[in-house]
């Protein structure tokens, strides 16, 4: 009964310790002040082709952002990456690792139980003091006796000053940080797939533009060559047209190489072997438009920035580092243990498991590091310095997030003006080609005007296609900087 009361009191003490204040500073999340600065908005696009007003970007806008394109190929790439991407699986395993580390810290609140057994004879001897000798004197002759013991011992540290609680607090924060890192891995992966996919479709459209111009230029060359063969043509014009045709033809191989690289990159991101998705990623026969309605930010969204997974990860690392100060400071305080053991001990192995050989012990013990030559002090100061570093890194993560959002929004809103200017330029270039041809046929201009107009049209059409794709790439980058697209891709 006495032992039961002592055990109950020890358990109550442990439970009570959970509510005791822990040594070290309590973590308080740093305040982030909103910046009262205007956004780098280029204003309304000169030509609103998809509506009269820009769409306001919000959490709902960015939720499963890839669904806005209504592209089953892009949807399947995202789903495949969610299930099979190797980098994403590595991030999942890191979260699993952090979860097990957290589980391990809870063991510090429970007793440690060990089993032990010893047996000594003439072969396996141990040297005892003269007051605890295992030899017995018989006349002038010593006779060695056997000694054996078998038992179970337990040690239970009572976390009075909170060192174990702070360790668990740090492990929990790190696990939450690993969860944010997993979110960030998905955020980066989904955005990378979207960007690579739009780059692929843009590249394929550039190939189509080059091939269309090559066909028109070849037709012009055939006409000029036919006229020359008939004796009424201009040999200089034929040669000039020939090198323009070959210049255009020379553009295509590099674009084909880029197309192959983008297809292979998308296959790896989707967790497939390069080449496995070539049929799925073939150029679409029907002309698709991945340009969404123009969008805008009403203000710089502080809540979105703070919820970005990389910012949350930095904040959780700061919380974990703050808790480690308490772990280090707990070494200054006494350690209280409740220890106990029960087992058998006998000088005769044959009588080891008997009532007379039964032994037990139970009671508290304490240890206190009185002098450590400054080791504990140095450890505490080192943890405090690491905490200051983590605080600065968190502040830097906020600043970088602000900069990334502003840069992405500036690039997105200004690209519309580039796109509008190029659209007008392409229209003018088409007119110039038609006019120069008519003037050449009527003998009012030489063929150089036709060649210059064709070269300009090809260059401007390519720039126009690139700018159109760049608008979408910038929008995906903006979604990424705002932390959008973290939902499960299979969520409907």
C-alpha positions in Angstrom: 0.0 0.0 0.0 2.8 2.4 0.8 4.5 1.7 -2.5 1.2 2.2 -4.3 0.7 5.6 -2.6 4.2 6.6 -3.6 3.6 5.5 -7.2 0.3 7.4 -7.4 2.0 10.5 -6.0 4.7 10.2 -8.6 2.2 9.9 -11.4 0.3 12.9 -10.1 3.5 14.9 -10.0 4.3 14.1 -13.6 0.8 15.1 -14.7 1.1 18.3 -12.7 4.4 19.1 -14.3 2.7 19.4 -17.7 1.0 22.6 -16.4 4.1 24.0 -14.8 5.9 26.9 -16.5 8.9 25.8 -18.5 12.3 27.4 -18.4 13.3 29.5 -21.4 11.3 32.1 -23.3 7.7 31.4 -24.5 7.4 31.8 -28.2 5.5 34.8 -29.6 5.0 35.0 -33.4 6.6 38.2 -34.7 4.3 40.9 -36.0 4.5 41.7 -39.7 3.6 45.3 -40.5 1.6 45.9 -43.7 3.5 48.1 -46.2 1.5 51.0 -47.5 2.9 51.1 -51.0 1.1 51.1 -54.3 1.3 48.1 -56.5 3.2 48.2 -59.8 0.1 48.0 -61.9 0.4 49.0 -65.5 -3.3 49.7 -65.7 -6.0 48.3 -68.0 -4.7 46.4 -71.0 -5.1 48.6 -74.2 -7.3 46.0 -75.8 -9.6 44.0 -73.5 -10.1 40.9 -75.6 -11.7 38.7 -72.9 -14.1 41.0 -71.1 -14.7 44.6 -70.1 -13.2 44.4 -66.6 -10.2 42.6 -65.0 -10.9 39.7 -62.6 -9.9 40.4 -59.0 -7.4 37.8 -57.8 -8.5 36.1 -54.6 -8.1 32.8 -52.8 -10.9 31.4 -54.9 -9.3 32.5 -58.1 -6.1 30.7 -57.3 -7.8 27.5 -55.9 -6.9 24.8 -58.4 -5.7 27.5 -60.8 -4.9 25.0 -63.5 -8.6 24.1 -63.9 -9.1 27.6 -65.3 -7.5 26.5 -68.6 -10.0 23.7 -69.2 -7.2 21.6 -70.6 -7.4 17.8 -69.8 -3.8 17.3 -70.7 -2.6 19.8 -68.1 -5.0 18.3 -65.5 -3.6 14.9 -66.1 0.0 16.1 -65.8 -0.8 17.7 -62.4 -2.5 14.6 -61.1 0.3 12.4 -62.3 2.9 14.6 -60.6 0.9 14.5 -57.3 1.0 10.7 -57.3 4.4 10.0 -58.9 6.9 12.9 -58.8 10.0 11.8 -57.0 10.9 15.2 -55.5 7.5 15.5 -54.0 7.8 12.0 -52.5 11.1 13.0 -50.9 9.3 16.0 -49.3 6.6 13.5 -48.1 9.3 11.3 -46.5 10.8 14.3 -44.7 7.4 15.0 -43.2 7.1 11.4 -42.1 10.6 11.6 -40.6 9.7 14.7 -38.6 6.5 13.0 -37.4 8.5 10.1 -36.0 11.0 12.4 -34.4 8.1 14.2 -32.6 6.7 10.8 -31.5 10.1 10.0 -30.0 10.1 13.1 -27.9 6.9 12.0 -26.1 8.8 9.0 -24.8 10.7 11.3 -22.4 7.6 11.7 -20.4 7.3 7.9 -19.7 9.4 5.6 -17.6 12.3 3.7 -19.1 12.3 0.1 -18.3 15.4 -2.2 -18.7 15.9 -5.9 -18.1 19.3 -7.1 -16.9 21.0 -10.4 -15.9 24.5 -11.3 -14.7 26.3 -14.6 -13.9 29.8 -14.9 -12.6 31.9 -18.1 -12.0 35.5 -19.1 -12.2 35.7 -18.2 -15.9 33.8 -14.9 -15.8 35.1 -13.3 -12.7 34.5 -9.9 -11.3 36.7 -8.3 -8.7 34.8 -7.1 -5.5 36.0 -5.3 -2.5 37.0 -7.1 0.6 33.8 -6.1 2.2 31.6 -7.5 -0.6 33.7 -10.5 -1.6 32.2 -13.5 -3.4 34.7 -15.8 -1.9 34.2 -17.7 1.3 37.0 -18.8 3.6 37.2 -22.4 4.6 40.2 -23.0 6.8 43.3 -22.0 4.9 41.6 -22.7 1.5 39.5 -20.3 -0.6 36.5 -21.6 -2.5 35.0 -19.5 -5.3 31.2 -19.3 -5.3 28.9 -18.4 -8.2 26.7 -15.3 -8.1 23.8 -14.5 -10.4 21.1 -11.8 -10.6 18.1 -11.3 -12.9 15.8 -8.3 -12.7 13.9 -5.4 -14.2 14.7 -1.8 -13.5 12.8 1.4 -14.3 13.8 5.1 -14.4 11.3 7.9 -14.6 12.4 11.6 -14.9 10.0 14.1 -13.6 10.0 17.0 -16.0 9.7 19.7 -13.4 11.5 22.5 -15.2 10.2 21.7 -18.7 13.3 20.6 -20.6 11.4 17.7 -22.1 8.4 19.8 -22.8 10.5 22.3 -24.6 12.1 19.5 -26.7 8.6 18.3 -27.7 7.6 21.9 -28.5 10.6 22.2 -30.8 9.9 18.8 -32.5 6.3 19.8 -33.0 7.3 23.1 -34.6 9.7 21.3 -36.9 7.1 18.8 -37.9 4.8 21.7 -38.8 7.6 23.2 -40.7 8.1 20.0 -42.6 4.4 20.1 -43.5 4.9 23.6 -44.9 7.9 22.4 -46.8 5.8 19.7 -48.3 3.2 22.3 -49.3 6.0 24.4 -50.8 7.3 21.4 -52.8 3.8 21.0 -54.2 3.4 24.7 -54.9 6.7 24.8 -56.8 6.0 21.5 -58.6 2.5 22.5 -59.8 3.7 25.9 -61.0 6.7 24.4 -62.7 4.4 22.0 -64.6 2.1 24.8 -65.6 5.0 27.0 -66.8 6.7 24.1 -68.7 3.4 23.2 -70.3 2.6 26.7 -71.5 6.2 27.0 -72.7 5.8 23.8 -74.7 2.5 25.0 -76.3 4.2 28.4 -77.1 7.1 26.6 -78.6 4.8 24.5 -80.8 3.0 27.6 -81.9 6.3 29.2 -82.8 7.1 26.2 -84.9 3.7 26.5 -86.6 4.3 30.2 -87.3 7.7 29.4 -88.8 6.4 26.6 -90.9 3.5 28.7 -92.2 5.9 31.5 -93.2 8.2 29.0 -94.7 5.4 27.7 -96.9 4.4 31.2 -98.1 8.0 32.1 -98.7 8.5 28.9 -100.6 5.5 29.6 -102.8 6.9 33.1 -103.6 10.3 31.5 -104.4 8.6 28.9 -106.7 6.8 31.7 -108.6 10.0 33.7 -109.0 12.0 30.6 -110.1 9.3 29.7 -112.6 9.4 33.2 -114.1 13.2 33.1 -114.2 13.1 29.7 -116.0 10.6 31.3 -118.5 13.1 34.0 -119.2 11.1 36.9 -117.7 12.3 36.7 -114.1 14.9 38.4 -112.0 17.8 36.2 -110.9 18.8 38.5 -108.1 15.2 38.4 -106.7 15.3 34.6 -106.9 18.6 34.4 -105.0 17.4 36.9 -102.4 14.2 34.9 -101.9 16.2 31.7 -101.6 18.3 32.8 -98.7 15.2 34.2 -96.9 13.5 30.8 -97.3 16.6 29.0 -95.9 16.9 31.5 -93.0 13.3 30.7 -92.0 14.0 26.9 -92.5 17.1 27.2 -90.2 14.9 28.5 -87.3 12.9 25.3 -87.1 15.5 22.8 -85.9 16.3 24.8 -82.8 12.6 25.1 -82.0 12.2 21.3 -82.5 15.0 20.7 -80.0 13.4 23.0 -77.5 10.1 21.2 -78.0 11.8 17.8 -77.2 13.5 19.2 -74.1 10.2 20.6 -72.8 8.4 17.3 -73.4 11.1 15.4 -71.5 11.1 17.9 -68.7 7.3 17.5 -68.3 7.6 13.7 -68.3 10.1 13.8 -65.4 7.9 16.3 -63.5 4.9 14.0 -64.0 6.9 11.0 -62.7 7.2 9.3 -66.1 10.1 8.2 -68.2 11.2 10.7 -70.9 9.4 9.9 -74.1 6.4 8.3 -72.4 4.2 11.4 -72.8 5.1 12.4 -76.4 1.8 11.4 -77.9 -0.1 13.2 -75.2 2.0 16.3 -75.6 1.8 16.4 -79.4 0.7 19.7 -81.0 -3.0 20.3 -80.7 -4.8 20.2 -84.1 -7.4 22.7 -83.1 -6.0 26.1 -82.2 -6.2 26.6 -78.4 -6.0 29.8 -76.5 -4.5 29.5 -73.0 -4.8 33.3 -72.4 -7.2 33.9 -69.5 -9.1 37.0 -68.8 -6.9 39.9 -67.5 -6.6 39.8 -63.7 -5.5 42.3 -61.0 -4.7 42.7 -57.4 -6.7 45.2 -55.3 -4.0 45.6 -52.8 -0.8 43.8 -51.6 -2.3 40.8 -49.8 -0.5 40.4 -46.4 -2.5 37.4 -45.4 -1.6 35.5 -48.6 2.0 36.3 -48.1 2.1 35.2 -44.5 0.3 32.0 -45.5 2.9 31.1 -48.2 4.4 27.8 -47.2 8.0 29.0 -47.4 7.2 31.8 -45.0 5.3 29.5 -42.7 8.3 27.1 -42.7 10.6 29.9 -41.7 8.2 30.9 -38.9 8.0 27.3 -37.6 11.8 27.0 -37.6 11.9 30.2 -35.5 9.4 28.7 -33.1 11.5 25.5 -32.8 14.7 27.4 -32.3 13.1 29.5 -29.5 12.1 26.2 -27.7 15.6 24.9 -27.9 16.7 27.8 -25.6 14.5 26.2 -22.9 16.0 22.8 -23.6 19.5 24.2 -23.1 18.6 26.2 -19.9 17.0 23.2 -18.3 20.5 21.8 -17.9 21.1 24.4 -15.2 18.4 22.9 -13.0 18.2 19.6 -11.0 16.9 16.4 -12.6 14.5 14.5 -10.4 14.1 10.8 -11.1 12.0 8.0 -9.6 13.8 4.7 -9.9 12.9 1.2 -9.0 13.9 -2.3 -9.6 12.7 -5.8 -8.9 14.4 -9.1 -9.5 16.3 -12.1 -8.1 19.9 -12.4 -6.8 21.6 -15.5 -5.5 25.1 -17.0 -5.0 23.7 -20.3 -6.2 22.3 -20.4 -9.7 20.0 -23.3 -8.8 18.3 -21.1 -6.2 18.0 -18.0 -8.3 14.2 -18.1 -9.0 13.1 -18.5 -5.4 11.3 -16.4 -2.8 14.4 -16.0 -0.7 16.3 -14.5 -3.7 13.7 -11.8 -4.4 15.0 -8.3 -4.1 13.5 -4.8 -4.9 14.2 -1.2 -4.5 12.1 2.0 -5.1 12.7 5.7 -4.4 13.5 9.1 -5.8 16.9 10.3 -6.9 18.2 13.7 -8.0 21.2 14.9 -10.0 22.4 18.5 -10.4 25.2 19.8 -12.5 27.0 22.1 -10.0 30.0 22.9 -12.2 30.3 22.5 -16.0 33.1 24.9 -16.7 30.8 27.2 -18.7 29.5 24.5 -21.1 25.8 25.0 -20.3 26.2 28.8 -20.5 27.9 28.5 -23.9 25.1 26.2 -25.1 22.4 28.6 -24.0 24.1 31.5 -25.7 24.6 29.5 -28.9 20.9 28.7 -29.0 20.0 32.3 -28.4 22.2 33.3 -31.3 20.6 30.7 -33.5 17.2 32.0 -32.5 18.2 35.5 -33.6 19.4 34.1 -36.9 16.1 32.3 -37.4 14.2 35.6 -36.6 16.2 37.4 -39.2 15.7 34.6 -41.7 11.9 34.9 -41.1 12.0 38.6 -41.7 14.0 38.1 -44.9 11.5 35.5 -46.1 8.7 38.1 -45.7 10.7 40.7 -47.6 11.6 38.3 -50.4 7.9 37.3 -50.6 6.9 40.9 -51.0 9.5 41.5 -53.7 8.4 38.3 -55.6 4.8 39.3 -55.6 5.6 42.8 -56.8 7.9 41.6 -59.5 5.5 39.0 -60.7 2.6 41.4 -60.8 4.6 44.1 -62.6 5.7 41.6 -65.2 2.2 40.3 -65.7 0.4 43.7 -66.0 3.1 45.2 -68.2 3.2 42.3 -70.6 -0.3 43.0 -71.7 0.9 46.3 -73.2 3.8 44.6 -75.0 1.3 42.0 -76.3 -1.1 44.8 -77.5 1.7 46.7 -79.3 2.9 43.5 -81.0 -0.7 42.7 -82.1 -0.9 46.0 -83.9 2.6 45.5 -85.3 1.7 42.0 -86.8 -1.4 43.5 -88.4 0.7 46.2 -90.0 3.3 43.7 -91.1 0.7 41.6 -92.9 -0.5 44.7 -94.7 3.1 45.6 -95.6 3.7 42.2 -97.1 0.6 42.5 -99.3 1.4 46.1 -100.4 5.0 45.3 -101.2 4.0 42.3 -103.3 1.5 44.4 -105.3 4.1 47.1 -105.9 6.7 44.5 -107.0 4.3 42.9 -109.4 3.5 46.4 -110.9 7.2 47.2 -111.2 7.0 50.1 -108.8 9.4 48.6 -106.2 12.2 46.0 -106.2 12.0 42.7 -104.5 13.9 43.8 -101.5 10.8 45.5 -100.1 9.0 42.2 -100.3 11.8 40.3 -98.5 12.0 43.0 -95.8 8.3 42.8 -95.2 8.3 39.0 -95.0 11.2 39.0 -92.6 9.6 41.6 -90.4 6.3 39.7 -90.4 8.0 36.5 -89.3 9.9 38.2 -86.5 6.8 40.1 -85.3 4.6 37.0 -85.4 7.1 35.1 -83.4 7.4 37.9 -80.8 3.6 38.1 -80.7 3.3 34.3 -79.9 6.0 34.6 -77.3 4.3 37.6 -75.6 1.0 35.8 -75.6 2.5 32.8 -73.9 4.5 35.0 -71.5 1.3 36.6 -70.2 0.2 33.2 -69.0 3.6 32.3 -67.7 3.7 35.5 -65.6 0.2 34.8 -64.3 1.2 31.4 -63.1 4.3 32.9 -61.5 2.0 35.4 -59.8 -0.2 32.6 -58.5 2.9 30.9 -57.1 4.2 34.0 -55.3 0.8 34.4 -53.7 0.9 30.8 -52.5 -2.0 29.6 -54.8 -2.7 26.1 -55.9 -2.1 24.2 -52.7 -5.3 22.2 -52.9 -5.3 18.5 -53.6 -5.4 18.2 -57.4 -8.0 15.4 -57.2 -10.3 17.7 -55.3 -13.4 18.6 -57.3 
